[in-house]
Amino acid sequence: MNSKDIAIKVENISKRYRIGIKEDIHDSIGGAIFDFIKSPFKNFKKYRSLYKFDDDSSDILWALKNVSFNVKRGEVTGIIGRNGAGKSTLLKILSRITDPTSGSAEIRGKVSSLLEVGTGFHPELTGRENIFLNGTILGMRKREVEKKYDEIVDFSGVIKFIDTPVKRYSSGMKVRLAFAVAAHLEPEILIIDEVLAVGDADFQRKCLGKMRYHTQEGRTVLFVSHNMGAVIDLCSRAIILKNGQIAAEGPSREMVEQYLSTLFVHVDNMNLRDAPTRSGDGRLRFAAAYFQSQDGNRINMPIAGHPVDIVLEFESKEDLSNIQFVLTIFNQMGIAVTHCNVRTNGQLYQVPKGEGKVICNIPKLPLPLGNYKVSIAASDNIGNLDAVPTACIFDIETSNFYKTQFTPPMRFSTALVDHSWRIG
C-alpha cells in the first residue's frame, strides 16, 4: 500500500495502567498490631512501586498491547469488542488525549473527535462560544465556522439554549451539540466513540445520515459502536479488539458475525444455578430456562410457526410480591427480536418461598432460520432480583411459518409476520 494512501498508521501501540492495590483487612487485633509494625517497610515498597513497573504485578493492567493497523484515506473502519477490550483507550491515544506507553501512531489530516459527552467543551462557555472554540481547535477560521454555524445549531436542536452555559445542558443536549460540531466542521478524519448510545431515535437517525454523508464525501472515519447494524451499514472494514489486542480484522459483515458468534457461548440450558454472568440481589434466582411443546415435553429446537412455551424455573428465598418477569430473544447479530413482559397481561405475580416456575406461551413462534439466545430477568418494587443475559441458546433450522415451501432469507427477516397479498 502506498504510504500516501494511509490516513491513520498505528504501530505496536501499548498502554499500561496502574490500578489500585487492595488493602489488607485484619480479622484480629494482633494482626493489626503486627501490620502496624511492618508499615514503614510496606510504605517504602509502595512508594518505590510508583516509579518502577513490574509487568507481572497484580496492580498492572495492559489496556492495549502491541496493536498495529492502517486505515486508508476515505475508508470507514469500525472498532468492535466487549467492554474493557481497549476500544476507547485506543481512540483517546489517536486523539492525543493520552499518550501510549510504547509504540506510535501517525495521523495524516485534520482530525475531529467525539469520544465522550461534550468532549472538548468548556462548561462555563455557552453553546455558541463552544462551537467557535471547537472550530478554532480544529484549525478553522472564524469565517469558516460562521458559514456552518446555522447548520450546526439546527442539527443539534438546542437553539433555545445556544446562549446558555454548557454546564447547564443535559447529557443528551451535550452530545447533540458535540456531534453537530464534530460532524459539520468537515474534518478530514472523524473519530467517533459510541455516539449512537445517547439520544433519541430521531437523533440517532440524523447521526447515521450525517455519517453516511461523510463516507460518500470520501472522508476517513474510525467508528466505535456496540450497534452492529450500524457497523455493517457504515463500515467497509472492521477490527475486533479482545483483551487489548487485535483478534481479527477484515470486511465488516464477516467481523461482526465472528464477534457475535463469541457472544453465543454454550450454556447448560437446564441449569442456571451457576450461571457465570448474572446480576441482582439474589432474593430470587433462576434455576433453568428451556422450551417445551404444548404437551409438556422439553424441546431443543422449536419450529417457527408452531406454538411453544418458554419455561423459567426459579428458587425464591422468601415470599415475594409484585414480581415482573421478562425475557428477550436476540438473534445472532445481537439484535433483540422480541421482548416478552408479564405486564402485557396487565399483572404482576406473587411467589411463595421455595421452588417455582413461570411459563411464557408464544402461540406462533415468529422467528426465521438461525441461532438465538434468551435473556431473562425478574424484579420487584425493591429492585432487581436476578438477571441472566444468556439463559439458553437454541436453533431454528426448520421453518414452515407460512405453510408453504418458501422461507424468507434470514438477512431480510429478523421476525416473521402473517400477511397476505391481493391485486386491487
N, C-alpha and C positions, 0 to 999 in steps of 0.2 A: 504494500500500500504506500502510495506517495505521501511523504510527511506533510505536504501542503494540503492534503485532503483530510487531515486529522484535526478535529476541533478540541478534543479532550484526550490527553495521554496520561495514563496512570501507571506508574512503575513501582511495584513492590512496596506499596504503602502499608504501614503497620501503625496501629495506635494502641498504646498501653495506658491503662489507668490503675491507680492505686485505690482500692476500696477500703472501707472501714475495717479495723481489726476488732474481732469480737473480744469483749472484756470477760475476764474470769468471774464467775459467780460462786461465792463460797457458801457452803452449807453448814459451817461451824465457825465459832469464834476463833478456835485455834488456827484454822485455815486462813482466816482474815489476818490474824496477827503475823503468821509466817509470811504471808504475801506482803504485808507492810514492811517487814524486814528486808525482803528481796527487792522492794520497789525501786531503789536507786539503780540497781543493775538492769531492771526491766525498762525503766525510763531511758537509760542510756541506749539500750538496744533499739527502742522505738525511735529516738531522735536520729540514731545512726541510719535506720532504715529509710528515713526521709530522703537521704542523699545517695542511697545505694539500692538499686533494684536487683532483686533476685527473681528471675523469670519463673521459677518454680514455686515461689512463695504463694501462700494461700490468699494474700491480700493483693495479688496482681491479677488484673483482668485484661485480656487482649480483645479489644473491641473489633480490631481488624488485624489481619496477619497476612502479609505478602500478597496484597491484592493488586492485580495488573489487568488493564484492559484499555482499549482505544474506542473512541466514538468518532465516527466520520462526520464531516460537515453536512448539515441538513438531515442527519439521522435522528430518529426519535427512539431512545433506548429506555426501557423500563428496568427498574431495580426491584426485585421481589424477594420475599423471605419472611420468616416468622419474626415476631417482636424480639428484639435483642440480637438479631443477626448481624447488625452493624450498618444498616442502611443509612440511618440519619447521621451517624458518625462520619461515614464516607462523604455525604453531601456537605457537612459542615467543614470538612477539610478542603473540598473542592471550592467552597465559597469563602475560604480563608477566615472562617470564624475560629477554627482551632488548627494547630499545627500537627502534622504526623510525627510519630516517634521516629520513624525511619521511612525511607522511600521518597518519591517525589511525584508531583502532579503538574502537568503543563496544560494551561487553558489558553486557546488562541481565539480571542474575540471578546466583545463586551458582554459581561455576564449579569443577569438579573436572577436573584434567588428568592424563593418563598419557602422557607423551611419551617417556620412556626408562626402562630397567630401574631400578626403585627411585627414581623421581623424587620428591623431597621427603622421602626417608627420611634419618635421621641414622644413620650407620654404627655409632656407638658405643651407640646405644639398641637395646633388644630389639624384637622384632616387636610385642609387646604395647604397649610405650611408643610406638612409631611410629604405631600405629593411633590412639591418643589424640592424639598430636601432629598428625597429619593432620586429624583431626576438628576440633581447635582452629583450625588454619589455615583450614579451611573455614567457621569461624564457628559451629560446633556446640557445644552444651553437653555437659558430661561425661555427663549423664543420657541424652542422645540417642545418644552413641557407645556407651554401655553397652548400650543397647537393641538395637543392631545388632552388638555385639561377637561373639556366638556365631555369627551368620550369616557374618560376615567370615572368622572363623577356619576354620569348616567349609568354606566355599567355597575358601579358599586351599590347604587340605590340608597346612598346615605346623604343625599343632597341637603336634607333638612338639618343635618348635624355637621356639615362640612366645616363650619367655623367653631365647632366645639372641640375642646382638648381631647385627644385620643384616649387619655386615661379614663374618660367617662364613657367610652364605647363598650358595648358588649363584645364578647369574643367573636360572635358572628359578624358584627359590624366591622371589627378589625380585619378579619380575614377577607371580607368582601372588598374592602378598600385596598388591602395589601395585594390581593391577587390582581385587582384592577390596575394598580400602579405597575406591578411587575410585568403584566401581560401587554399593556398598552404603550410602554415606553420603548418597544421594539428593540430588545436586546438581540445580539447575535446568538447568544446561548442562554437558555432558560432552564433553571434548576428548580424543581418543584417537589416538595415532600408532603404527600398525603393531604393536599388542599381539599380534595373531594370528601374528606371525612367531616368537614364542617360546613354548615349552611343547609338551606332547604333544597328541595328537589329542583326548583326553578333555577336557583343559583348554580347548582351543580351542572345543569344542562348548559347554562351560559358559559361556565368554565370549560366544559368539554368542547363546546363550539369554538371558543377562542383558541384552545389548544390545537384544534383541527386547522384553524386558520394559520397558526404558526407553522405547522407541519407542511401545509400547502405552499407557504411562502419560503420554504427551504431553510428554516431556522433549526438549530440544533437544540434538542430538548432531552433532559435527563429527568425521568419521572419515576418517583417512588409512590406506590399505592398498594393498598390491600384490595382495591376494586379490580378484580381480574378481568372483568369485561372491558373496563376502560383500558387496561394494559394491552389487551388483544386488539381493541379498536384503534388505539392511537399509536402504538409502538410497532415498529417493524422488527425489533430485536429486543431481547430481554436477558438479564443476568440474574441468576439465583445466588443469593448470599446465604450461607449457613455457617453459624458459629464464627463469623468474621472472615470467612474465606469464600472464594468463588466456587460454588458447587457445580455450576453448569452455565453455559451461555449459548444462545442460538436464536432462531426465529421465535417470536413472542408466543404464538399459539402452542408450539411444542414445549417451550419452557413453562408456560402456565400449566399445561396438562401434567408435566413432570412434577412441578412443585405441588400441585393439588393432590396428586397421587400419594405423596408422602403424608398428607393430612389424613388419608383414609387408612390409618394404621389398624391392623387387625385387633379386634377386641373380642373377648368371650361374651357373646350376646346373651348368655344365660346367667352371667354372674357379674354384677356391678359393685359388689361389696368392696372390692379392692381396686376400683377404677383409678388409674394413675393421675387423671386430671379431673378435679371437681371443685366446687365451692359451696358455701352455705354453712349455717351454724350447727348442722348435724342433728337437730331435733327430729328430723325425718331423713332417712337415707334410702335411695333407690337400690334395690337388690337385683333386679333383672328387667330387661326390656326385650320383647320379642313379638313376632307376628303370629297370629293364629287364624285359621279359617272359621267359617260360621258354625261349623260343627265342633269347634273347640280344639282341633288338632293344630299343633305348632307347625309352622311352615318357614322354610328358609328363603324361598323365592316366590314372593307374591306375584300375581299376574295382573297386569294392567286391565282395567275394565271390570274386574271382579271385586266383590265385597271382601273386606279384610278388617280384622281387629288388631290394634296395636296395644299390647298389654304391658303395663308398668307395675311391677311388683315393688313393694317398699316395706320398710320397718320403721315404726314410729316409737320414740322413746317416751311419749306422753300423749295424753288426749289433746287433740288439736282441732281447731275450728277455722272456718273461712279460708280454706286452702284452695289456692289456684294452681291447677296442673296445666302445663303447656308442653307441646312438642313441636319441633321444627324439622322438616325434611330438607336436606341440602343435596344438590346434585354434585357430580364430580368436578364441576367448575367452581364449586364453593358458593353457588347461588342458592339462596333459600327458595325452594319451590313452593312450599306451603307451610302454614303455621296453624296449628290446632290449639285452641284455648277453651277451657271449660266455661269461660264467660260467654262464649257464643250460645250456650244453652241457658244463659241467664242465671247461673247458680254457681256457688262455691260449695266445698264439701267439708264435712266433719269426719274426723278419723280418730278412732279409739287407739289407745296404746297397744302396740303389738304389730303383727304382720297384716298386710292387706294388699289390695291391688286395685288399679283403676284402668278402665278399658276405653279406648277411643275407637269408635266404629267409623270406617270410611266405606260408604255404600258402593262406590265405584272408583277404584284407585286410578287417579288421572296422570300416571307417570309413563313417559316413553322409555325405550330401552336404555339401560345404563346402570351405573353404580351409585348408590345413595348412602347417606348416613342420617341417623336420627339423633337430634339433640333434645334433652329433656330437662325440665326444671319444675320446682314446686316452691311456693312461697305462701306466707300468711300476712296478717296485719303487722306482725313484728318485723318480718324481714325475709330474706332468702333462706329457705330450708335446705335445699340441695339443688345442684345444677351439674349435669354431666354433659359436656359438649359433644362427646362421641359415645352414645349409649348403645347403638347397634349399627351394623353395616349390612346392607342387603343389595342384591342384584335383581334387576328385571330383565330377563332375556327373552321372554315371550310376551307378545302384546297382541291381543285381539280386542282392543278397546272399541274399535269401530265395527267389529264383527265382519270385517272384510279381509282381503288379502293384503291391503295397503297398510303400511306402517310409516308414519311421518319420520323423516330423518331427525336424529337427536339434536343436531346442530341448529335445527329450526324450531325445536319444541322443548321448552322447559316444563310444560304441562300440557295435557290433552284435554280438550273440551268437546262436549257434544255439540254438533252443529248440523245443519242441512243446507242443501242448495236447491235453487229453482231458477228457471229462466222466466223473467217477468215480461 
